[in-house]
Amino acid sequence: MNVLYFAWVRERIGVPRENIETSAATVNDLVAELRAREERYAVAFADTSALRVAIDQELTEFDAPLAGAKEVAFFPPMTGG
């Protein structure tokens, strides 16, 4: 699965994207796996209320299932301007 990181999430993790193998059933499960990897992931995902997530380029919630997903993207809320 391709995992994409944007804005300050990317800055904290240090990479814009990575291809990972996961057994996660939901986005929350994926976040738990990522947090357990290294401190930089734990810091980036410390407060998921400050994040948004998209599965295959569609906004979703953290309890969404990952079955069949090819891409998950994490990013902060967007503001208008």
QUIUR-V632238 format. One record per residue. N is the residue number from 1. OMEGA is omega in degrees with one decimal (NA if undefined). Layout:
n: <N N>
omega: <OMEGA OMEGA>
//
This chain:
n: <1 2 3 4 5 6 7 8 9 10 11 12 13 14 15 16 17 18 19 20 21 22 23 24 25 26 27 28 29 30 31 32 33 34 35 36 37 38 39 40 41 42 43 44 45 46 47 48 49 50 51 52 53 54 55 56 57 58 59 60 61 62 63 64 65 66 67 68 69 70 71 72 73 74 75 76 77 78 79 80 81>
omega: <174.7 176.8 -177.6 179.6 -178.4 174.9 -174.7 176.0 177.6 -179.1 -179.3 -178.8 175.7 176.5 179.5 -178.2 173.2 177.4 -176.7 171.3 -176.3 173.2 -177.5 178.2 -179.1 175.8 177.4 177.7 177.8 178.5 178.1 177.0 -179.0 178.3 -176.7 -177.6 -174.2 -180.0 -177.6 176.6 178.7 178.7 -177.7 -176.3 -178.9 -177.6 -177.4 176.1 178.2 -177.4 170.1 -178.6 174.5 174.1 -177.9 174.3 173.9 179.0 -179.1 179.0 -177.9 177.0 -179.0 178.2 179.6 -177.5 178.3 -178.8 176.3 -175.0 173.1 180.0 177.8 -178.4 176.4 176.2 -179.9 177.4 178.5 -179.4 NA>
//
